Amino acid sequence: MSMHAQICAALSDPTRILLIYSLSEQPRSVGELVKMLDINQPTVSRHLQYLRNRGLVAANREKLNVFYSVVDPRIVQALDLLRAVLADNLTHHSNLADNVDILKNNGDL
């Protein structure tokens, strides 16, 4: 699988997206993420490992804790851009539906 496809696959899961946004604020431990996102520990750990294997998240050990952080903040910018595209797309589709309703009400359809 190409690197591009691997990154896209990593960003295709809502839990991983939540983790990236949470880690973009500051480095966090698994325990902090579990409490913050109300997701069980094995799920958080599995998704963090997936993100680590694709180079999106780094792990740094500090005494007994491991803190995870986003490797490159541009990944958050990319997610924000995708959200903006999706919002525009939803607005466009909503406008199309409104136009169809207008045509139906006018008897043009």
Buried (B, 14 or more C-beta within 10 A) or exposed (E): EEEEEBBEEBBEEEBBBBBBBBBBEEBBBBEBBBEBBEBEEEBBBEBBEBBBEBBBBBBEEEEEEBBBBBBEEEBBEBBEEEEEEEEEEEEEEEEEEEEEEEEEEEEEE
